[in-house]
Amino acid sequence: MRYEILTGEIIIGSTEFESGDPTMGFVFGKFFPSENYVSNFDYQGLSALVFGTSEPIAFESIVIEDYSEQFGEEVI
């Protein structure tokens, strides 16, 4: 399932949360930035929606690890 990542009401990208550890309470996945994404910006208070809907997903926090400055766009 695909999810949109938002800052406020602006979609900055998407992910599929391919892996995780339910017993530890976390998931992770490759981030696909949209044209609204700003590399290495300190995003705070991100949220997620089921792709193409307004259905929110409950998270404690969302973190984007962006290493594009060091290694290129493939490692956001």
C-alpha positions as CSV (number, residue, x, y, z in Angstrom):
1,M,0.0,0.0,0.0
2,R,1.3,3.5,-0.8
3,Y,1.2,6.5,1.5
4,E,1.5,10.2,0.9
5,I,3.8,12.1,3.3
6,L,2.7,15.7,4.1
7,T,4.0,18.8,5.8
8,G,0.9,20.6,6.8
9,E,-1.4,20.1,3.8
10,I,1.4,19.9,1.2
11,I,2.4,16.5,-0.2
12,I,6.2,16.3,-0.2
13,G,6.4,12.6,-1.3
14,S,5.3,9.1,-0.9
15,T,6.4,5.7,0.5
16,E,5.2,2.1,0.6
17,F,6.6,1.4,4.1
18,E,8.0,-1.9,2.8
19,S,9.5,-3.2,6.1
20,G,9.2,-2.8,9.8
21,D,9.1,-4.5,13.2
22,P,5.6,-4.5,14.6
23,T,6.8,-5.6,18.0
24,M,9.0,-2.5,18.2
25,G,6.3,-0.3,16.7
26,F,8.1,1.0,13.6
27,V,8.0,0.8,9.8
28,F,10.3,2.1,7.1
29,G,10.5,2.4,3.4
30,K,12.0,4.2,0.4
31,F,10.9,7.8,0.1
32,F,9.8,9.1,-3.3
33,P,10.0,12.9,-3.2
34,S,7.5,15.0,-5.0
35,E,8.2,18.4,-6.7
36,N,7.3,20.0,-3.3
37,Y,10.1,18.3,-1.4
38,V,13.1,20.5,-0.4
39,S,16.3,18.5,0.2
40,N,17.8,18.6,3.7
41,F,15.0,20.8,5.1
42,D,14.3,20.2,8.7
43,Y,10.7,18.9,8.4
44,Q,8.8,18.8,11.6
45,G,5.3,17.4,12.3
46,L,5.0,15.3,9.2
47,S,1.8,13.2,8.6
48,A,0.8,10.4,6.3
49,L,-2.4,9.6,4.3
50,V,-3.4,6.4,2.5
51,F,-2.5,7.3,-1.2
52,G,-5.3,9.0,-3.0
53,T,-7.5,9.4,0.0
54,S,-7.9,11.6,3.0
55,E,-7.5,8.7,5.4
56,P,-4.8,9.6,8.0
57,I,-2.4,7.1,9.4
58,A,-1.5,7.3,13.1
59,F,2.2,7.9,13.7
60,E,4.3,9.1,16.7
61,S,6.7,10.6,14.2
62,I,7.9,10.5,10.6
63,V,11.6,11.0,9.8
64,I,13.2,11.4,6.4
65,E,16.9,10.5,6.2
66,D,18.2,12.5,3.2
67,Y,21.8,11.7,2.2
68,S,21.4,13.2,-1.3
69,E,24.1,15.9,-0.8
70,Q,26.7,13.2,0.0
71,F,25.6,10.4,-2.3
72,G,23.1,11.7,-4.9
73,E,19.3,11.6,-5.2
74,E,19.0,7.8,-5.0
75,V,19.6,7.9,-1.2
76,I,16.8,10.1,0.1
